[in-house]
Amino acid sequence: MSLQIIIGTDRTIDAKVVRLALDNFPSILVDASNSANLHKFPEYDPEHFNNVHVIEVEALYRLTTTLKKIHTIARAINISKIFITTFRLFNYDDEQEINNIYIYAWELLNNLARDFNIVVGVEKGSIHEHLAKMHDAKVLDMGHTLTSQRMIVDNILNELEHFGKSLSTEDRRIYAELLKEPLKHLGNITYTSSMNTWAIMLLCIILEREKNERMAHRHIQGREQSSIMDKDTREES
């Protein structure tokens, strides 16, 4: 497990933290900067949102209370990845007290990192950058440190799309629809973390086709039953 930080100078750092939570779900996102309006990220399928558990922390004095509860919450829902936006919190301008709370918060984060992967957004030059380094937090390599299951799925889909280009127009249309099915289960694919992602994607396609067939079958049965009931009613009349 690890304690890692993303260093930035403006609000874009919080957007990066939110995107990492979306790319690496199931996850917990502690929003300490009012940045976790997930619907501001339209490039993500809505399925993502159900697997990112957002905890809003607006006031400084809720920060440590929340961090002390995170361990229990994460264990209860079987999550190992926790993301935290930059600490832009309401406080009462008592600098010494604020610093003491931040020092305690980083001690809690360091302890949590024994059991979880923690990623924290940090403003460059702030006390948090200093405290993070005191606890040997590593600067996150955005390209390699966290493996995004979404990236793996996208790479496989891109490869499969090349095959689709060789198909006839009608087959290409059907094939394109099939390739959308795994995205409905991206949260499940990420949770599985399989070395054979392509196989899980194939099962997702089969699962969706089976659901559609069963739904169509129930619809036909319902129409047949309704027809029989209407016939019996007419005969009784």
C-alpha positions as CSV (number, residue, x, y, z in Angstrom):
1,M,0.0,0.0,0.0
2,S,1.2,3.6,-0.5
3,L,0.8,7.3,0.2
4,Q,1.1,9.3,-2.9
5,I,0.6,12.9,-3.9
6,I,-0.3,14.9,-7.0
7,I,1.3,18.4,-6.9
8,G,-0.3,21.3,-8.8
9,T,-0.8,25.0,-8.7
10,D,-4.5,25.5,-9.4
11,R,-7.9,23.8,-9.5
12,T,-6.8,21.5,-12.3
13,I,-5.1,19.4,-9.6
14,D,-8.5,18.5,-8.1
15,A,-9.9,17.5,-11.5
16,K,-6.9,15.1,-11.9
17,V,-7.7,13.6,-8.5
18,V,-11.4,13.1,-9.4
19,R,-10.5,11.5,-12.7
20,L,-8.1,9.1,-11.0
21,A,-10.9,8.1,-8.7
22,L,-13.2,7.5,-11.7
23,D,-10.4,5.6,-13.5
24,N,-9.5,3.4,-10.6
25,F,-12.8,2.5,-9.0
26,P,-14.2,1.1,-6.9
27,S,-12.8,3.9,-4.8
28,I,-13.5,6.4,-2.1
29,L,-13.2,10.1,-3.0
30,V,-12.9,12.5,0.0
31,D,-13.8,15.8,-1.5
32,A,-12.2,18.6,0.6
33,S,-12.4,21.2,-2.1
34,N,-16.0,21.0,-3.4
35,S,-14.7,19.5,-6.7
36,A,-16.5,16.2,-6.9
37,N,-19.5,17.1,-9.1
38,L,-18.9,13.9,-11.1
39,H,-21.3,15.0,-13.8
40,K,-18.8,17.7,-14.8
41,F,-16.8,14.9,-16.4
42,P,-19.0,13.9,-19.4
43,E,-16.3,11.8,-20.9
44,Y,-17.1,9.1,-18.4
45,D,-19.9,6.7,-18.6
46,P,-22.6,7.2,-15.9
47,E,-21.8,3.6,-14.7
48,H,-18.6,5.0,-13.2
49,F,-20.4,7.2,-10.8
50,N,-22.0,4.2,-8.9
51,N,-18.6,2.9,-8.0
52,V,-17.0,6.1,-6.6
53,H,-18.1,6.7,-3.0
54,V,-17.9,10.4,-2.4
55,I,-17.5,11.8,1.1
56,E,-17.8,15.6,1.3
57,V,-15.7,17.4,3.8
58,E,-16.4,21.2,3.8
59,A,-15.0,22.3,7.2
60,L,-11.6,21.9,8.6
61,Y,-12.9,20.3,11.8
62,R,-14.5,17.5,9.9
63,L,-11.3,16.5,8.2
64,T,-9.6,14.5,10.9
65,T,-13.0,13.0,12.0
66,T,-13.6,11.8,8.5
67,L,-10.1,10.4,8.1
68,K,-10.5,8.4,11.4
69,K,-13.6,6.8,10.0
70,I,-12.3,6.0,6.5
71,H,-10.6,2.7,7.6
72,T,-13.9,1.3,8.8
73,I,-15.9,2.6,5.8
74,A,-13.3,1.2,3.3
75,R,-13.2,-2.2,4.9
76,A,-17.0,-2.4,5.1
77,I,-17.4,-1.8,1.3
78,N,-14.2,-3.7,0.4
79,I,-12.3,-0.7,-1.2
80,S,-8.5,-0.3,-1.2
81,K,-8.1,3.0,-3.1
82,I,-8.8,6.3,-1.5
83,F,-8.5,9.7,-3.3
84,I,-8.5,13.1,-1.6
85,T,-8.8,16.5,-3.2
86,T,-6.8,19.4,-2.0
87,F,-7.6,20.8,1.5
88,R,-9.6,23.9,0.6
89,L,-11.6,24.0,3.8
90,F,-13.6,26.5,5.9
91,N,-11.7,27.4,9.0
92,Y,-11.6,30.1,11.7
93,D,-8.3,31.7,10.7
94,D,-6.3,30.4,13.8
95,E,-3.1,29.6,11.9
96,Q,-1.5,27.6,14.7
97,E,-4.7,25.5,15.3
98,I,-5.0,25.0,11.5
99,N,-1.5,23.8,11.2
100,N,-1.9,21.4,14.2
101,I,-5.0,19.9,12.5
102,Y,-3.1,19.5,9.2
103,I,-0.2,17.8,11.0
104,Y,-2.6,15.4,12.6
105,A,-4.4,14.8,9.3
106,W,-1.1,13.7,7.6
107,E,-0.3,11.4,10.5
108,L,-3.7,9.8,9.9
109,L,-3.1,9.5,6.2
110,N,0.3,7.9,6.8
111,N,-1.3,5.3,9.0
112,L,-4.1,4.7,6.5
113,A,-1.4,4.1,3.8
114,R,-0.4,0.9,5.7
115,D,-3.7,-0.7,4.5
116,F,-4.8,1.4,1.5
117,N,-3.5,3.1,-1.6
118,I,-3.9,6.8,-0.8
119,V,-3.6,9.6,-3.3
120,V,-3.8,13.3,-2.2
121,G,-4.0,16.5,-4.2
122,V,-1.4,19.0,-2.9
123,E,-0.9,22.6,-3.8
124,K,2.7,23.4,-4.7
125,G,4.5,25.3,-2.0
126,S,1.8,24.7,0.7
127,I,2.3,23.2,4.1
128,H,0.8,20.0,2.7
129,E,3.7,19.5,0.3
130,H,6.1,19.9,3.3
131,L,4.1,17.5,5.5
132,A,3.7,14.9,2.7
133,K,7.5,14.9,2.2
134,M,7.9,14.4,6.0
135,H,5.9,11.2,5.7
136,D,7.9,10.1,2.6
137,A,4.9,10.4,0.3
138,K,5.8,9.7,-3.3
139,V,4.9,12.0,-6.2
140,L,2.4,10.1,-8.3
141,D,3.5,9.1,-11.8
142,M,0.3,9.8,-13.7
143,G,1.3,7.4,-16.4
144,H,2.4,4.4,-14.5
145,T,1.8,4.3,-10.8
146,L,-1.9,3.5,-10.9
147,T,-3.1,1.2,-13.6
148,S,-6.4,2.4,-15.0
149,Q,-8.7,-0.5,-15.9
150,R,-10.5,1.9,-18.2
151,M,-7.3,2.4,-20.2
152,I,-6.9,-1.3,-20.6
153,V,-10.5,-1.7,-21.7
154,D,-10.2,1.2,-24.2
155,N,-7.0,-0.3,-25.6
156,I,-8.8,-3.6,-26.2
157,L,-11.8,-1.9,-27.8
158,N,-9.5,0.2,-30.1
159,E,-7.9,-3.0,-31.3
160,L,-11.3,-4.7,-31.8
161,E,-12.6,-1.7,-33.8
162,H,-10.0,-2.3,-36.5
163,F,-11.6,-5.7,-37.1
164,G,-15.0,-4.0,-37.4
165,K,-13.7,-1.9,-40.3
166,S,-13.4,-5.0,-42.4
167,L,-17.1,-6.0,-42.0
168,S,-20.0,-5.2,-44.2
169,T,-22.1,-2.1,-43.3
170,E,-24.8,-4.0,-41.5
171,D,-22.4,-6.3,-39.6
172,R,-20.3,-3.2,-38.7
173,R,-23.4,-1.6,-37.1
174,I,-24.2,-4.7,-35.0
175,Y,-20.6,-5.1,-34.1
176,A,-20.3,-1.5,-32.9
177,E,-23.3,-2.1,-30.6
178,L,-21.7,-5.2,-29.1
179,L,-18.5,-3.3,-28.3
180,K,-20.5,-0.9,-26.1
181,E,-21.7,-3.6,-23.8
182,P,-18.5,-4.0,-21.7
183,L,-18.7,-0.3,-20.8
184,K,-22.0,-1.0,-18.9
185,H,-19.9,-3.2,-16.6
186,L,-16.7,-1.2,-16.3
187,G,-17.1,-1.0,-12.5
188,N,-17.3,-4.8,-12.3
189,I,-14.3,-5.2,-14.7
190,T,-12.2,-2.9,-12.5
191,Y,-13.3,-4.6,-9.3
192,T,-12.2,-8.0,-10.8
193,S,-8.8,-6.7,-11.8
194,S,-8.3,-9.7,-14.0
195,M,-5.2,-10.4,-16.0
196,N,-7.5,-11.5,-18.8
197,T,-9.6,-8.4,-19.2
198,W,-10.6,-9.3,-22.7
199,A,-12.3,-12.5,-21.4
200,I,-14.3,-10.6,-18.8
201,M,-15.3,-8.2,-21.6
202,L,-16.5,-11.1,-23.7
203,L,-18.6,-12.4,-20.8
204,C,-20.1,-8.9,-20.4
205,I,-21.2,-9.0,-24.0
206,I,-22.7,-12.5,-23.6
207,L,-24.4,-11.4,-20.3
208,E,-26.1,-8.4,-22.0
209,R,-27.2,-10.5,-25.0
210,E,-28.7,-13.1,-22.6
211,K,-30.5,-10.4,-20.6
212,N,-32.0,-9.0,-23.8
213,E,-33.1,-12.4,-25.0
214,R,-34.8,-13.2,-21.6
215,M,-36.5,-9.8,-21.6
216,A,-37.8,-10.4,-25.1
217,H,-39.0,-13.9,-24.1
218,R,-40.8,-12.5,-21.1
219,H,-42.4,-9.8,-23.3
220,I,-43.6,-12.5,-25.7
221,Q,-45.0,-14.6,-22.9
222,G,-46.8,-11.6,-21.5
223,R,-48.4,-10.8,-24.8
224,E,-49.4,-14.5,-25.3
225,Q,-50.9,-14.6,-21.8
226,S,-52.7,-11.3,-22.4
227,S,-54.1,-12.7,-25.7
228,I,-55.4,-15.8,-23.9
229,M,-57.1,-13.8,-21.2
230,D,-58.7,-11.5,-23.8
231,K,-59.9,-14.6,-25.7
232,D,-61.4,-16.2,-22.5
233,T,-63.1,-12.9,-21.7
234,R,-64.7,-12.7,-25.2
235,E,-65.9,-16.3,-24.9
236,E,-67.4,-15.7,-21.5
237,S,-69.3,-12.7,-23.0
